[in-house]
Amino acid sequence: MRDRYAEAVAARRAELRGRERLLGPGLRAELRDALVLARAGAAAATAADLTDLRHQIDVRHDPALVVDAARAVEVRAYARWAAAAGEAVLRVALHRELPVQWPVAVEPPGRALPQPPPPVRVLDVVADAGAWRLAVLPVAVAPLTGPAGPAVLLPALGAGVLVLATVLGARRAALRRARMRSWSAELLVALQARIDAELGRRTAALAADVGPVLEAAAARRRADVRAELALLAPREVSGAPA
């Protein structure tokens, strides 16, 4: 006749040996790999967000709007990483059958973003020789139209002032756009580098914090499994397979 008790004991021993193997070495490496994947996913999504923002930036925008949009990308990057890292820790714990829950807090950015470029002053463009050449052009050609009297020179001077104001305004707007374009490009490059470095720091810190907790929980479960295996040793069960 079949010894159902011995078969149940053998099945339980096989189950416990399987759990013991799950609780063996390699836990920290598994955790590290899971967190590296979480970091890579968050970094890739952040790079896509920054690319979209780079395409959306208009040099006519207020720099404060660009700073707000860049800050939103950074906050979203850390929130995305926190969610992915928390899921990674949970997957490792469930795979090892460990009762460990580790919610990952979303830490806000710790540093301010680079300041916008200074406003363009009139003095920044008034030294432009090309603008002055265009301004004196009406005065220079005034004598060609007739006697260089007040009736000719005054309108020419007025035209010169108008040309100068128009040219200076155009040069000032062009300089502002150039500064804005250069600043926004530098801002996004610096922001991406900062986010990548911060994600690496947070990933390493989380692995250092969670690794010992998981290993301690695994050691306790391993001791419980081995104690039960000792109780179910073959010598204590008549007819049970080894």
DRENLUM-573486 format. One record per residue: x, y, z of N, C-alpha, C, O in turn. Coordinates in steps of 0.1 Angstrom, whole numbers, plus 5000, padded with zeros to 4 digits. Layout:
N
(r (X; Y; Z); (X; Y; Z); (X; Y; Z); (X; Y; Z)),
...
This chain:
242
(r (5008; 4988; 5000); (5000; 5000; 5000); (5009; 5012; 5000); (5020; 5012; 5005)),
(r (5004; 5023; 4994); (5011; 5036; 4994); (5011; 5042; 5007); (5001; 5043; 5015)),
(r (5023; 5047; 5011); (5025; 5054; 5023); (5022; 5069; 5021); (5032; 5077; 5018)),
(r (5010; 5074; 5022); (5006; 5087; 5018); (5013; 5098; 5027); (5016; 5109; 5023)),
(r (5015; 5094; 5040); (5022; 5103; 5049); (5036; 5105; 5045); (5041; 5116; 5044)),
(r (5043; 5094; 5041); (5057; 5095; 5037); (5058; 5103; 5024); (5067; 5111; 5022)),
(r (5048; 5102; 5015); (5048; 5109; 5002); (5046; 5124; 5005); (5052; 5133; 4999)),
(r (5037; 5127; 5015); (5035; 5141; 5018); (5047; 5148; 5024); (5050; 5159; 5021)),
(r (5054; 5140; 5032); (5066; 5145; 5039); (5077; 5147; 5028); (5084; 5157; 5028)),
(r (5078; 5138; 5018); (5088; 5139; 5007); (5085; 5152; 4999); (5094; 5159; 4995)),
(r (5072; 5154; 4996); (5068; 5165; 4988); (5071; 5178; 4995); (5075; 5188; 4989)),
(r (5069; 5178; 5008); (5071; 5190; 5016); (5086; 5193; 5017); (5091; 5205; 5016)),
(r (5094; 5182; 5018); (5109; 5184; 5018); (5114; 5190; 5005); (5122; 5198; 5004)),
(r (5108; 5185; 4994); (5112; 5190; 4981); (5108; 5205; 4979); (5116; 5213; 4974)),
(r (5096; 5209; 4985); (5092; 5222; 4984); (5102; 5231; 4993); (5105; 5242; 4988)),
(r (5105; 5226; 5004); (5114; 5234; 5013); (5128; 5235; 5007); (5134; 5246; 5008)),
(r (5133; 5225; 5000); (5146; 5226; 4993); (5145; 5237; 4982); (5155; 5244; 4980)),
(r (5134; 5237; 4975); (5133; 5247; 4965); (5133; 5261; 4971); (5139; 5270; 4965)),
(r (5126; 5263; 4982); (5127; 5276; 4989); (5141; 5279; 4994); (5145; 5291; 4993)),
(r (5148; 5269; 4999); (5161; 5271; 5003); (5170; 5276; 4992); (5179; 5285; 4994)),
(r (5168; 5270; 4980); (5176; 5275; 4969); (5173; 5289; 4965); (5182; 5297; 4961)),
(r (5160; 5293; 4966); (5156; 5307; 4963); (5163; 5317; 4973); (5166; 5328; 4970)),
(r (5165; 5312; 4985); (5171; 5321; 4996); (5186; 5320; 4996); (5192; 5325; 5005)),
(r (5192; 5314; 4986); (5206; 5313; 4985); (5213; 5326; 4981); (5207; 5337; 4981)),
(r (5226; 5325; 4977); (5233; 5337; 4973); (5228; 5343; 4960); (5220; 5338; 4953)),
(r (5233; 5355; 4957); (5229; 5362; 4945); (5218; 5372; 4947); (5213; 5378; 4937)),
(r (5213; 5374; 4959); (5202; 5383; 4961); (5206; 5398; 4958); (5198; 5405; 4951)),
(r (5218; 5402; 4963); (5222; 5416; 4960); (5224; 5418; 4945); (5221; 5429; 4940)),
(r (5229; 5409; 4938); (5231; 5410; 4924); (5218; 5411; 4917); (5216; 5419; 4908)),
(r (5208; 5403; 4921); (5195; 5404; 4915); (5189; 5418; 4918); (5183; 5424; 4909)),
(r (5190; 5423; 4930); (5185; 5436; 4933); (5192; 5447; 4925); (5185; 5456; 4920)),
(r (5205; 5446; 4924); (5212; 5456; 4916); (5208; 5456; 4902); (5206; 5467; 4896)),
(r (5206; 5444; 4896); (5202; 5444; 4882); (5188; 5450; 4880); (5186; 5457; 4870)),
(r (5179; 5447; 4889); (5166; 5452; 4888); (5166; 5467; 4889); (5158; 5474; 4882)),
(r (5174; 5472; 4898); (5174; 5487; 4900); (5181; 5494; 4888); (5177; 5505; 4885)),
(r (5191; 5487; 4883); (5197; 5493; 4871); (5187; 5494; 4859); (5187; 5504; 4852)),
(r (5179; 5484; 4858); (5169; 5484; 4847); (5159; 5495; 4850); (5155; 5502; 4841)),
(r (5155; 5497; 4863); (5146; 5508; 4866); (5152; 5521; 4863); (5145; 5530; 4858)),
(r (5165; 5523; 4866); (5171; 5536; 4863); (5172; 5538; 4848); (5170; 5549; 4843)),
(r (5176; 5527; 4841); (5177; 5529; 4826); (5163; 5533; 4820); (5163; 5541; 4811)),
(r (5153; 5527; 4825); (5139; 5531; 4819); (5136; 5545; 4822); (5131; 5552; 4814)),
(r (5139; 5549; 4835); (5136; 5563; 4838); (5144; 5573; 4830); (5140; 5584; 4826)),
(r (5157; 5570; 4828); (5166; 5578; 4821); (5162; 5579; 4806); (5163; 5590; 4800)),
(r (5158; 5568; 4800); (5153; 5569; 4786); (5141; 5577; 4785); (5140; 5585; 4775)),
(r (5131; 5576; 4794); (5119; 5584; 4793); (5122; 5598; 4795); (5116; 5607; 4789)),
(r (5131; 5601; 4804); (5135; 5615; 4806); (5142; 5621; 4794); (5140; 5633; 4791)),
(r (5151; 5614; 4788); (5157; 5618; 4775); (5147; 5622; 4765); (5148; 5631; 4757)),
(r (5136; 5613; 4764); (5126; 5616; 4754); (5118; 5629; 4758); (5115; 5637; 4749)),
(r (5116; 5631; 4771); (5109; 5643; 4775); (5117; 5656; 4772); (5112; 5666; 4768)),
(r (5131; 5655; 4774); (5139; 5666; 4771); (5140; 5669; 4756); (5141; 5680; 4752)),
(r (5139; 5659; 4748); (5139; 5660; 4734); (5126; 5668; 4729); (5127; 5677; 4721)),
(r (5115; 5663; 4735); (5103; 5670; 4732); (5103; 5685; 4736); (5099; 5694; 4729)),
(r (5109; 5687; 4748); (5109; 5701; 4753); (5118; 5709; 4744); (5116; 5721; 4741)),
(r (5129; 5704; 4740); (5139; 5711; 4731); (5132; 5715; 4718); (5134; 5726; 4713)),
(r (5123; 5707; 4713); (5115; 5710; 4701); (5104; 5720; 4703); (5100; 5728; 4694)),
(r (5100; 5721; 4715); (5089; 5730; 4719); (5093; 5744; 4723); (5086; 5753; 4722)),
(r (5106; 5745; 4726); (5111; 5758; 4731); (5111; 5768; 4719); (5117; 5765; 4709)),
(r (5105; 5779; 4721); (5106; 5790; 4711); (5114; 5801; 4717); (5113; 5805; 4729)),
(r (5123; 5807; 4709); (5132; 5817; 4714); (5125; 5829; 4718); (5131; 5838; 4725)),
(r (5112; 5831; 4715); (5104; 5842; 4719); (5098; 5840; 4732); (5092; 5849; 4738)),
(r (5099; 5828; 4738); (5093; 5825; 4751); (5100; 5832; 4762); (5111; 5836; 4761)),
(r (5092; 5834; 4773); (5098; 5840; 4785); (5107; 5829; 4791); (5103; 5818; 4792)),
(r (5119; 5833; 4795); (5128; 5823; 4801); (5122; 5816; 4813); (5125; 5805; 4816)),
(r (5113; 5823; 4820); (5107; 5817; 4832); (5098; 5805; 4828); (5098; 5795; 4836)),
(r (5092; 5806; 4816); (5084; 5794; 4812); (5093; 5782; 4809); (5089; 5771; 4811)),
(r (5105; 5785; 4803); (5114; 5774; 4800); (5119; 5768; 4813); (5120; 5756; 4814)),
(r (5122; 5776; 4823); (5127; 5771; 4836); (5116; 5762; 4842); (5119; 5751; 4847)),
(r (5103; 5767; 4842); (5092; 5759; 4847); (5091; 5745; 4840); (5088; 5735; 4847)),
(r (5092; 5746; 4827); (5090; 5733; 4819); (5102; 5724; 4822); (5099; 5712; 4823)),
(r (5114; 5729; 4823); (5125; 5721; 4826); (5124; 5715; 4840); (5127; 5703; 4843)),
(r (5119; 5723; 4850); (5117; 5718; 4864); (5107; 5707; 4864); (5108; 5697; 4871)),
(r (5096; 5708; 4856); (5086; 5698; 4855); (5092; 5685; 4850); (5088; 5674; 4855)),
(r (5101; 5685; 4840); (5107; 5673; 4835); (5115; 5667; 4846); (5115; 5654; 4847)),
(r (5123; 5674; 4853); (5131; 5669; 4864); (5123; 5662; 4875); (5126; 5651; 4879)),
(r (5112; 5669; 4879); (5103; 5663; 4889); (5097; 5650; 4884); (5096; 5640; 4892)),
(r (5093; 5650; 4872); (5087; 5638; 4866); (5097; 5627; 4865); (5093; 5615; 4867)),
(r (5110; 5630; 4862); (5120; 5620; 4861); (5122; 5613; 4875); (5123; 5600; 4875)),
(r (5122; 5620; 4886); (5125; 5614; 4899); (5112; 5606; 4903); (5113; 5596; 4910)),
(r (5100; 5611; 4900); (5088; 5604; 4903); (5087; 5591; 4896); (5083; 5580; 4901)),
(r (5091; 5591; 4883); (5091; 5579; 4875); (5101; 5569; 4880); (5098; 5557; 4880)),
(r (5113; 5574; 4884); (5123; 5565; 4889); (5118; 5559; 4902); (5120; 5547; 4904)),
(r (5112; 5567; 4911); (5108; 5561; 4924); (5097; 5550; 4922); (5098; 5540; 4929)),
(r (5088; 5552; 4913); (5078; 5542; 4910); (5085; 5529; 4905); (5081; 5518; 4909)),
(r (5094; 5531; 4895); (5100; 5519; 4889); (5109; 5512; 4899); (5110; 5500; 4899)),
(r (5116; 5520; 4907); (5125; 5513; 4917); (5117; 5506; 4928); (5121; 5495; 4932)),
(r (5106; 5512; 4932); (5098; 5505; 4942); (5093; 5492; 4937); (5092; 5482; 4944)),
(r (5088; 5492; 4924); (5084; 5479; 4918); (5095; 5469; 4916); (5093; 5457; 4918)),
(r (5107; 5474; 4914); (5119; 5465; 4913); (5122; 5458; 4926); (5124; 5446; 4926)),
(r (5122; 5466; 4937); (5124; 5460; 4950); (5113; 5449; 4953); (5116; 5439; 4958)),
(r (5101; 5453; 4950); (5090; 5444; 4953); (5091; 5431; 4945); (5088; 5420; 4950)),
(r (5095; 5432; 4932); (5097; 5420; 4924); (5107; 5411; 4930); (5106; 5398; 4930)),
(r (5118; 5417; 4934); (5129; 5408; 4939); (5124; 5402; 4952); (5127; 5390; 4954)),
(r (5117; 5409; 4961); (5112; 5403; 4973); (5102; 5392; 4970); (5103; 5381; 4977)),
(r (5093; 5394; 4961); (5084; 5383; 4958); (5090; 5371; 4952); (5086; 5360; 4954)),
(r (5100; 5374; 4943); (5107; 5362; 4937); (5114; 5354; 4947); (5114; 5342; 4946)),
(r (5119; 5360; 4958); (5126; 5353; 4969); (5116; 5349; 4980); (5120; 5343; 4990)),
(r (5104; 5352; 4978); (5093; 5349; 4988); (5097; 5356; 5002); (5096; 5349; 5012)),
(r (5101; 5368; 5001); (5104; 5376; 5013); (5093; 5386; 5016); (5089; 5393; 5007)),
(r (5089; 5387; 5029); (5079; 5396; 5032); (5085; 5410; 5034); (5084; 5416; 5045)),
(r (5090; 5416; 5024); (5097; 5429; 5025); (5089; 5439; 5016); (5088; 5436; 5004)),
(r (5085; 5450; 5021); (5079; 5461; 5014); (5088; 5474; 5016); (5091; 5477; 5028)),
(r (5091; 5481; 5006); (5100; 5492; 5007); (5095; 5503; 4998); (5099; 5504; 4987)),
(r (5086; 5511; 5003); (5081; 5523; 4995); (5092; 5533; 4992); (5099; 5536; 5002)),
(r (5094; 5537; 4980); (5104; 5546; 4976); (5098; 5560; 4976); (5089; 5563; 4968)),
(r (5103; 5569; 4984); (5098; 5583; 4984); (5103; 5591; 4972); (5114; 5588; 4967)),
(r (5095; 5600; 4968); (5098; 5609; 4957); (5105; 5621; 4962); (5098; 5630; 4967)),
(r (5118; 5622; 4962); (5125; 5633; 4967); (5125; 5644; 4956); (5128; 5642; 4944)),
(r (5123; 5657; 4960); (5123; 5668; 4951); (5137; 5671; 4947); (5146; 5668; 4954)),
(r (5138; 5679; 4936); (5152; 5683; 4932); (5158; 5692; 4943); (5151; 5699; 4949)),
(r (5171; 5690; 4945); (5177; 5697; 4955); (5184; 5710; 4952); (5188; 5718; 4960)),
(r (5186; 5713; 4939); (5193; 5724; 4934); (5185; 5732; 4924); (5177; 5727; 4917)),
(r (5188; 5745; 4924); (5181; 5754; 4914); (5187; 5752; 4900); (5199; 5748; 4899)),
(r (5179; 5755; 4890); (5184; 5755; 4877); (5192; 5767; 4873); (5191; 5777; 4880)),
(r (5200; 5766; 4863); (5208; 5778; 4859); (5199; 5790; 4856); (5188; 5789; 4851)),
(r (5204; 5802; 4859); (5196; 5814; 4857); (5195; 5818; 4843); (5204; 5815; 4835)),
(r (5184; 5824; 4839); (5182; 5828; 4825); (5193; 5838; 4821); (5199; 5845; 4830)),
(r (5195; 5840; 4808); (5205; 5850; 4804); (5200; 5864; 4807); (5188; 5867; 4809)),
(r (5210; 5874; 4809); (5206; 5887; 4813); (5199; 5894; 4801); (5201; 5890; 4789)),
(r (5190; 5903; 4804); (5183; 5910; 4793); (5193; 5918; 4784); (5203; 5922; 4788)),
(r (5189; 5919; 4771); (5198; 5926; 4762); (5196; 5941; 4764); (5184; 5946; 4763)),
(r (5206; 5949; 4766); (5205; 5963; 4768); (5208; 5970; 4755); (5214; 5964; 4745)),
(r (5204; 5983; 4754); (5207; 5991; 4742); (5222; 5992; 4740); (5226; 5992; 4728)),
(r (5229; 5993; 4751); (5244; 5994; 4749); (5250; 5982; 4743); (5261; 5983; 4737)),
(r (5243; 5970; 4744); (5249; 5958; 4738); (5249; 5959; 4723); (5256; 5952; 4717)),
(r (5240; 5967; 4718); (5239; 5967; 4703); (5242; 5981; 4697); (5244; 5982; 4685)),
(r (5243; 5991; 4706); (5246; 6004; 4700); (5260; 6006; 4694); (5262; 6015; 4686)),
(r (5269; 5997; 4698); (5282; 5998; 4693); (5284; 5991; 4679); (5294; 5990; 4674)),
(r (5272; 5986; 4674); (5273; 5979; 4661); (5275; 5989; 4650); (5267; 5998; 4647)),
(r (5287; 5988; 4643); (5290; 5997; 4633); (5281; 5997; 4621); (5278; 6007; 4614)),
(r (5276; 5985; 4618); (5267; 5983; 4607); (5254; 5991; 4609); (5249; 5997; 4599)),
(r (5249; 5992; 4621); (5237; 6000; 4623); (5239; 6014; 4621); (5231; 6021; 4615)),
(r (5251; 6019; 4625); (5254; 6034; 4623); (5256; 6037; 4608); (5252; 6048; 4604)),
(r (5262; 6028; 4601); (5263; 6031; 4587); (5250; 6032; 4580); (5248; 6040; 4571)),
(r (5240; 6023; 4583); (5227; 6024; 4578); (5220; 6037; 4582); (5212; 6043; 4574)),
(r (5223; 6042; 4594); (5216; 6054; 4600); (5221; 6066; 4592); (5213; 6075; 4590)),
(r (5234; 6067; 4589); (5239; 6079; 4582); (5237; 6079; 4567); (5240; 6088; 4561)),
(r (5232; 6068; 4562); (5230; 6067; 4548); (5221; 6078; 4543); (5224; 6084; 4532)),
(r (5209; 6080; 4549); (5200; 6091; 4544); (5207; 6105; 4544); (5205; 6113; 4535)),
(r (5215; 6107; 4554); (5222; 6120; 4554); (5233; 6121; 4544); (5235; 6131; 4538)),
(r (5240; 6110; 4541); (5250; 6109; 4531); (5245; 6112; 4517); (5252; 6118; 4509)),
(r (5233; 6107; 4514); (5228; 6109; 4501); (5219; 6121; 4499); (5215; 6124; 4488)),
(r (5217; 6128; 4510); (5209; 6140; 4510); (5214; 6151; 4500); (5205; 6156; 4493)),
(r (5226; 6154; 4499); (5231; 6164; 4490); (5228; 6161; 4475); (5228; 6170; 4467)),
(r (5227; 6148; 4472); (5224; 6144; 4458); (5210; 6148; 4453); (5208; 6148; 4441)),
(r (5202; 6152; 4462); (5188; 6155; 4458); (5186; 6170; 4457); (5175; 6174; 4453)),
(r (5196; 6177; 4460); (5194; 6192; 4459); (5203; 6199; 4468); (5212; 6193; 4474)),
(r (5201; 6212; 4470); (5210; 6220; 4479); (5208; 6214; 4493); (5197; 6210; 4498)),
(r (5220; 6213; 4500); (5220; 6208; 4514); (5215; 6218; 4524); (5223; 6221; 4533)),
(r (5203; 6222; 4522); (5197; 6232; 4532); (5189; 6225; 4542); (5188; 6212; 4542)),
(r (5184; 6232; 4552); (5175; 6226; 4563); (5164; 6218; 4557); (5160; 6208; 4563)),
(r (5158; 6222; 4546); (5146; 6215; 4541); (5150; 6201; 4536); (5141; 6192; 4535)),
(r (5163; 6199; 4534); (5167; 6185; 4530); (5174; 6178; 4541); (5171; 6166; 4543)),
(r (5182; 6185; 4549); (5190; 6178; 4559); (5181; 6174; 4571); (5183; 6163; 4576)),
(r (5171; 6182; 4575); (5162; 6178; 4586); (5155; 6165; 4583); (5155; 6156; 4592)),
(r (5148; 6163; 4572); (5142; 6151; 4569); (5152; 6139; 4568); (5149; 6128; 4572)),
(r (5164; 6142; 4563); (5174; 6132; 4562); (5178; 6127; 4576); (5180; 6115; 4579)),
(r (5180; 6137; 4585); (5183; 6134; 4599); (5172; 6125; 4605); (5175; 6116; 4612)),
(r (5160; 6130; 4603); (5149; 6122; 4609); (5148; 6108; 4603); (5146; 6098; 4611)),
(r (5151; 6107; 4590); (5151; 6093; 4584); (5162; 6085; 4590); (5161; 6073; 4592)),
(r (5174; 6092; 4593); (5185; 6084; 4599); (5182; 6079; 4612); (5186; 6068; 4616)),
(r (5175; 6088; 4620); (5172; 6084; 4634); (5162; 6072; 4633); (5163; 6063; 4641)),
(r (5152; 6073; 4624); (5143; 6062; 4623); (5149; 6049; 4619); (5146; 6038; 4624)),
(r (5159; 6050; 4609); (5166; 6038; 4605); (5174; 6032; 4616); (5174; 6020; 4618)),
(r (5181; 6041; 4624); (5189; 6037; 4635); (5180; 6030; 4645); (5184; 6019; 4650)),
(r (5169; 6036; 4649); (5160; 6029; 4659); (5155; 6016; 4654); (5154; 6006; 4661)),
(r (5151; 6015; 4641); (5146; 6002; 4635); (5157; 5992; 4635); (5155; 5980; 4639)),
(r (5169; 5996; 4631); (5180; 5986; 4630); (5184; 5982; 4644); (5187; 5970; 4646)),
(r (5185; 5991; 4654); (5189; 5987; 4667); (5179; 5978; 4674); (5182; 5968; 4681)),
(r (5166; 5981; 4671); (5156; 5972; 4676); (5157; 5958; 4670); (5155; 5948; 4677)),
(r (5159; 5957; 4657); (5161; 5944; 4651); (5173; 5937; 4656); (5173; 5925; 4659)),
(r (5184; 5944; 4657); (5196; 5938; 4663); (5195; 5933; 4677); (5200; 5923; 4681)),
(r (5187; 5941; 4685); (5185; 5938; 4699); (5177; 5925; 4700); (5179; 5916; 4708)),
(r (5166; 5924; 4691); (5158; 5912; 4691); (5166; 5900; 4687); (5164; 5889; 4692)),
(r (5174; 5902; 4677); (5183; 5891; 4672); (5192; 5886; 4683); (5194; 5874; 4684)),
(r (5198; 5895; 4690); (5208; 5892; 4700); (5200; 5885; 4712); (5206; 5875; 4718)),
(r (5188; 5889; 4715); (5181; 5883; 4725); (5177; 5868; 4721); (5178; 5859; 4730)),
(r (5174; 5866; 4709); (5170; 5853; 4704); (5183; 5844; 4704); (5182; 5832; 4708)),
(r (5194; 5849; 4701); (5207; 5841; 4701); (5210; 5837; 4715); (5214; 5826; 4718)),
(r (5209; 5847; 4724); (5212; 5843; 4739); (5202; 5833; 4744); (5206; 5824; 4751)),
(r (5190; 5835; 4740); (5179; 5825; 4745); (5182; 5811; 4739); (5180; 5801; 4746)),
(r (5186; 5811; 4727); (5188; 5798; 4720); (5200; 5791; 4727); (5200; 5779; 4730)),
(r (5211; 5799; 4729); (5223; 5793; 4735); (5220; 5789; 4750); (5224; 5778; 4754)),
(r (5213; 5797; 4757); (5210; 5794; 4771); (5201; 5782; 4773); (5204; 5773; 4781)),
(r (5191; 5781; 4764); (5182; 5770; 4766); (5189; 5757; 4762); (5186; 5746; 4768)),
(r (5197; 5757; 4752); (5205; 5745; 4748); (5214; 5741; 4759); (5215; 5729; 4763)),
(r (5221; 5750; 4765); (5230; 5747; 4777); (5222; 5742; 4789); (5226; 5733; 4796)),
(r (5210; 5748; 4791); (5202; 5744; 4802); (5198; 5729; 4801); (5198; 5722; 4810)),
(r (5193; 5725; 4789); (5188; 5712; 4787); (5200; 5701; 4788); (5198; 5690; 4793)),
(r (5211; 5705; 4782); (5223; 5696; 4783); (5227; 5694; 4798); (5229; 5683; 4803)),
(r (5228; 5705; 4805); (5232; 5704; 4819); (5221; 5697; 4828); (5224; 5689; 4837)),
(r (5208; 5699; 4824); (5198; 5693; 4832); (5198; 5678; 4830); (5196; 5670; 4839)),
(r (5200; 5673; 4817); (5201; 5659; 4815); (5212; 5652; 4822); (5211; 5642; 4828)),
(r (5224; 5659; 4822); (5235; 5654; 4829); (5233; 5653; 4844); (5236; 5643; 4851)),
(r (5226; 5663; 4850); (5223; 5663; 4864); (5213; 5653; 4868); (5214; 5646; 4878)),
(r (5203; 5651; 4859); (5193; 5640; 4862); (5199; 5626; 4862); (5197; 5618; 4870)),
(r (5208; 5624; 4852); (5215; 5611; 4851); (5223; 5608; 4863); (5223; 5597; 4868)),
(r (5230; 5618; 4867); (5239; 5617; 4879); (5230; 5614; 4892); (5234; 5606; 4900)),
(r (5219; 5622; 4893); (5211; 5620; 4905); (5204; 5607; 4905); (5202; 5601; 4915)),
(r (5200; 5602; 4893); (5193; 5589; 4893); (5204; 5578; 4897); (5200; 5568; 4904)),
(r (5216; 5580; 4892); (5226; 5570; 4896); (5229; 5571; 4911); (5230; 5560; 4918)),
(r (5229; 5582; 4917); (5231; 5584; 4931); (5220; 5577; 4939); (5222; 5570; 4949)),
(r (5208; 5580; 4935); (5196; 5575; 4942); (5195; 5560; 4941); (5191; 5553; 4950)),
(r (5199; 5555; 4929); (5199; 5540; 4927); (5209; 5533; 4936); (5206; 5523; 4943)),
(r (5221; 5539; 4937); (5231; 5533; 4945); (5227; 5534; 4960); (5229; 5524; 4968)),
(r (5221; 5545; 4964); (5217; 5546; 4978); (5206; 5537; 4982); (5206; 5531; 4993)),
(r (5197; 5535; 4972); (5186; 5525; 4975); (5191; 5511; 4976); (5187; 5503; 4985)),
(r (5200; 5507; 4967); (5205; 5494; 4968); (5213; 5492; 4981); (5212; 5481; 4987)),
(r (5220; 5502; 4985); (5227; 5501; 4998); (5218; 5500; 5010); (5221; 5493; 5020)),
(r (5206; 5506; 5009); (5197; 5506; 5020); (5189; 5493; 5020); (5187; 5487; 5031)),
(r (5184; 5488; 5009); (5175; 5477; 5008); (5183; 5464; 5009); (5178; 5454; 5014)),
(r (5195; 5463; 5003); (5202; 5451; 5002); (5204; 5444; 5016); (5200; 5432; 5017)),
(r (5209; 5451; 5026); (5210; 5444; 5039); (5196; 5439; 5045); (5196; 5429; 5052)),
(r (5186; 5447; 5043); (5173; 5443; 5048); (5168; 5430; 5041); (5163; 5421; 5048)),
(r (5169; 5429; 5028); (5165; 5417; 5021); (5174; 5405; 5025); (5169; 5394; 5027)),
(r (5187; 5408; 5027); (5195; 5396; 5031); (5192; 5392; 5045); (5192; 5380; 5048)),
(r (5189; 5401; 5054); (5185; 5397; 5068); (5172; 5389; 5067); (5171; 5379; 5075)),
(r (5162; 5394; 5059); (5150; 5386; 5058); (5152; 5372; 5052); (5146; 5363; 5056)),
(r (5161; 5372; 5042); (5164; 5359; 5036); (5171; 5349; 5046); (5168; 5337; 5046)),
(r (5180; 5355; 5055); (5186; 5347; 5065); (5176; 5341; 5075); (5177; 5329; 5079)),
(r (5167; 5349; 5079); (5156; 5344; 5088); (5148; 5333; 5082); (5145; 5323; 5088)),
(r (5144; 5336; 5069); (5136; 5326; 5062); (5144; 5313; 5060); (5138; 5302; 5061)),
(r (5156; 5314; 5057); (5165; 5302; 5055); (5166; 5294; 5068); (5166; 5282; 5067)),
(r (5168; 5301; 5079); (5168; 5294; 5092); (5155; 5287; 5094); (5156; 5275; 5099)),
(r (5144; 5293; 5092); (5131; 5286; 5094); (5130; 5274; 5085); (5125; 5263; 5089)),
(r (5134; 5275; 5072); (5133; 5264; 5063); (5142; 5253; 5068); (5137; 5241; 5067)),
(r (5154; 5256; 5072); (5163; 5245; 5076); (5158; 5238; 5089); (5160; 5226; 5091)),
(r (5152; 5246; 5097); (5147; 5240; 5110); (5135; 5231; 5106); (5135; 5220; 5112)),
(r (5127; 5234; 5097); (5116; 5225; 5093); (5121; 5213; 5086); (5116; 5202; 5088)),
(r (5132; 5215; 5078); (5138; 5203; 5071); (5144; 5194; 5081); (5143; 5181; 5080)),
(r (5150; 5199; 5092); (5155; 5190; 5102); (5144; 5182; 5109); (5146; 5171; 5113)),
(r (5132; 5188; 5111); (5121; 5181; 5117); (5116; 5170; 5108); (5111; 5160; 5113)),
(r (5117; 5172; 5095); (5112; 5162; 5086); (5123; 5153; 5080); (5122; 5148; 5069)),
(r (5134; 5152; 5088); (5145; 5143; 5084); (5140; 5129; 5081); (5131; 5124; 5089)),
(r (5145; 5122; 5072); (5141; 5108; 5068); (5141; 5099; 5080); (5133; 5089; 5081)),
(r (5151; 5100; 5089); (5152; 5091; 5100); (5140; 5092; 5109); (5137; 5082; 5117)),
(r (5133; 5103; 5109); (5122; 5105; 5118); (5108; 5100; 5112); (5098; 5100; 5119)),
(r (5109; 5096; 5099); (5096; 5092; 5092); (5099; 5078; 5087); (5107; 5077; 5078)),
(r (5091; 5069; 5091); (5093; 5055; 5087); (5089; 5054; 5072); (5078; 5057; 5068)),
(r (5098; 5049; 5064); (5095; 5047; 5050); (5096; 5059; 5041); (5094; 5058; 5029)),
(r (5099; 5071; 5047); (5100; 5083; 5038); (5113; 5082; 5030); (5123; 5079; 5035)),
(r (5112; 5086; 5018); (5124; 5086; 5009); (5134; 5097; 5014); (5130; 5107; 5020)),
(r (5147; 5095; 5012); (5157; 5104; 5016); (5157; 5116; 5007); (5165; 5126; 5008)),
